[in-house]
Amino acid sequence: MVFGGRYGAGFALIGVMAAAALGGSAAWLYASSANPPFADADRPELVARGAEIYQQRCASCHGVHLEGQKNWQHLNASGRLPAPPHDQTGHSWMHSDAQLIHLIKHSVADEAPPGYVSDMPAYEGVLPDRDIIAVIAYIKHSWPTGVRVYQALQNPDNAGMPATGKEDWRLPADCGAEPSRQ
């Protein structure tokens, strides 16, 4: 599916963790239900709501400052991946908003290899879509412009392109593997 290849479980886990911070009905964000949901990091009220929810639901694993847990790219002693960072040093920005929402709602249960157990809880039924989207907006708001632009390119119609996207920007030098749209 979306998280195949050598980075599969790691990308899925990071997305799930980001998703844990979000939840609720997204209809209030869109003028048309035909548009897929996206987290608008240029909406201050949405970002502020997301910050509150993130601190309550996500920070204990993903870090108060989105820094994640140490050695997040390697299995720990229990055979699980530590919580990844959601700042620009992680890989959340390599996923579309729809993928991040899915991972937060469902964890990695339907994306991970058979038998993989994750510490990331599923937030479907716990957080409404609107709260999940708010958490994602908060996370995205912390990223440098270049990272936000790159992530918006993963969304249909480049949804979430930052208002400042026309300025000079670059991706981080250590951005890792380039994601593919599938």
Phi and psi in degrees as a GROMACS rama.xvg file:
@    title "Ramachandran Plot"
@    xaxis  label "Phi"
@    yaxis  label "Psi"
@TYPE xy
-73.7718  -36.1785  VAL-2
-106.169  52.222  PHE-3
-86.3934  179.927  GLY-4
82.8005  -168.647  GLY-5
-69.4364  -16.5303  ARG-6
-104.47  4.05256  TYR-7
-45.2091  -65.2511  GLY-8
-63.4659  -38.8139  ALA-9
-64.8043  -45.7789  GLY-10
-63.5405  -42.6426  PHE-11
-61.9901  -44.318  ALA-12
-63.3882  -42.5822  LEU-13
-63.0349  -45.5049  ILE-14
-61.6005  -40.1938  GLY-15
-62.708  -42.2747  VAL-16
-64.7076  -40.4961  MET-17
-63.4719  -40.4455  ALA-18
-64.876  -31.3615  ALA-19
-58.0487  -27.8909  ALA-20
-79.4247  -11.4696  ALA-21
-111.424  174.551  LEU-22
168.442  157.529  GLY-23
108.869  -178.114  GLY-24
-77.6726  126.556  SER-25
-94.7428  1.58754  ALA-26
-57.6437  -33.795  ALA-27
-67.8648  -12.5941  TRP-28
-87.6167  -12.5044  LEU-29
-126.627  145.342  TYR-30
-76.6961  -26.2073  ALA-31
-134.863  135.701  SER-32
-71.2092  -10.2178  SER-33
-74.3722  -17.9743  ALA-34
-84.337  133.584  ASN-35
-67.8047  151.626  PRO-36
-67.7463  147.078  PRO-37
-145.85  156.796  PHE-38
-97.4658  111.657  ALA-39
-85.8677  100.033  ASP-40
-75.0471  -0.331756  ALA-41
-98.0819  8.65633  ASP-42
-104.148  102.432  ARG-43
-54.737  -39.5445  PRO-44
-67.6222  -34.4351  GLU-45
-70.3967  -43.2539  LEU-46
-62.8297  -42.5125  VAL-47
-63.6199  -42.9232  ALA-48
-62.7482  -43.5933  ARG-49
-61.2757  -37.7273  GLY-50
-62.1518  -42.8263  ALA-51
-61.9424  -48.2346  GLU-52
-66.8748  -42.143  ILE-53
-56.9902  -48.0839  TYR-54
-62.4225  -34.9133  GLN-55
-75.7821  -39.625  GLN-56
-110.378  -23.7093  ARG-57
-119.444  -32.0985  CYS-58
-61.2058  -28.9396  ALA-59
-63.1953  -27.3207  SER-60
-105.872  -45.2169  CYS-61
-88.5646  -3.53378  HIS-62
93.7898  141.877  GLY-63
-58.7975  -32.6141  VAL-64
-109.271  25.4673  HIS-65
68.1537  16.0929  LEU-66
-79.6892  -12.4071  GLU-67
70.4598  -174.773  GLY-68
-97.9117  156.413  GLN-69
-61.9965  148.358  LYS-70
54.0324  38.5957  ASN-71
-63.0909  -17.5857  TRP-72
-89.6002  0.890839  GLN-73
-126.8  142.43  HIS-74
-60.3093  140.253  LEU-75
-89.534  -173.23  ASN-76
-60.4457  -27.2495  ALA-77
-86.986  1.82364  SER-78
82.6037  16.4628  GLY-79
-115.964  156.372  ARG-80
-84.0483  131.514  LEU-81
-62.5346  161.826  PRO-82
-62.772  127.74  ALA-83
-78.5484  162.093  PRO-84
-74.1746  153.875  PRO-85
-111.558  6.33303  HIS-86
-81.5599  -169.97  ASP-87
-69.126  -9.66747  GLN-88
-83.5167  -11.6708  THR-89
-91.8552  -155.322  GLY-90
-128.926  11.5256  HIS-91
-55.5973  -36.0486  SER-92
-69.9671  -8.35059  TRP-93
-88.3126  2.17938  MET-94
-117.386  149.235  HIS-95
-69.4098  162.795  SER-96
-60.3206  -39.4843  ASP-97
-61.0396  -40.6445  ALA-98
-65.7705  -42.3613  GLN-99
-63.9891  -42.9324  LEU-100
-60.2747  -46.1264  ILE-101
-59.0962  -45.9382  HIS-102
-65.8273  -36.8167  LEU-103
-68.6307  -42.4484  ILE-104
-68.8634  -40.1816  LYS-105
-114.216  -0.767294  HIS-106
61.5988  -150.72  SER-107
-104.564  12.1834  VAL-108
-52.0839  -41.4586  ALA-109
-97.3374  4.97943  ASP-110
-116.791  -28.4119  GLU-111
-78.8608  161.012  ALA-112
-61.8626  153.931  PRO-113
-53.9557  134.998  PRO-114
88.6242  -10.4802  GLY-115
-72.0626  134.14  TYR-116
-114.249  134.582  VAL-117
-116.879  148.303  SER-118
-80.3585  -10.1875  ASP-119
-75.857  117.839  MET-120
-76.6429  156.883  PRO-121
-87.7872  135.16  ALA-122
-104.572  6.09017  TYR-123
-63.4448  130.453  GLU-124
83.6009  -9.10118  GLY-125
-104.558  -48.3918  VAL-126
-115.919  134.975  LEU-127
-70.555  158.057  PRO-128
-53.5345  -39.4554  ASP-129
-62.0396  -33.5353  ARG-130
-75.0298  -36.7506  ASP-131
-62.3067  -45.0342  ILE-132
-63.6858  -38.1292  ILE-133
-63.4567  -41.1753  ALA-134
-63.2011  -43.4139  VAL-135
-62.9055  -41.2059  ILE-136
-60.0551  -42.0817  ALA-137
-60.8212  -46.333  TYR-138
-61.2708  -48.7785  ILE-139
-62.7652  -34.9734  LYS-140
-61.8078  -25.9132  HIS-141
-78.9676  -15.1361  SER-142
-78.7159  148.566  TRP-143
-62.3067  158.859  PRO-144
-53.2073  -46.1904  THR-145
-60.0316  -38.8963  GLY-146
-68.5972  -41.0235  VAL-147
-63.773  -39.9572  ARG-148
-62.9033  -48.5587  VAL-149
-57.6209  -45.3618  TYR-150
-64.618  -40.2907  GLN-151
-61.6134  -30.8184  ALA-152
-67.0566  -16.2933  LEU-153
-82.1215  -14.7835  GLN-154
-92.1076  148.737  ASN-155
-55.9976  138.542  PRO-156
56.7689  22.9065  ASP-157
55.7929  34.1594  ASN-158
-56.9264  135.033  ALA-159
91.7072  9.7258  GLY-160
-59.0303  125.805  MET-161
-64.4472  148.232  PRO-162
-59.4983  -26.3088  ALA-163
-93.8627  13.4592  THR-164
-65.7669  -9.34004  GLY-165
-88.5353  -8.53182  LYS-166
-76.1557  170.442  GLU-167
-68.7224  128.342  ASP-168
-150.634  160.018  TRP-169
-140.045  157.292  ARG-170
-79.1253  156.696  LEU-171
-59.3991  145.397  PRO-172
-61.7299  -28.3948  ALA-173
-108.243  41.4191  ASP-174
-69.6297  -11.6524  CYS-175
85.137  -154.483  GLY-176
-72.6016  143.539  ALA-177
-76.9919  129.729  GLU-178
-75.6344  160.591  PRO-179
-118.304  143.605  SER-180
-82.1271  125.672  ARG-181
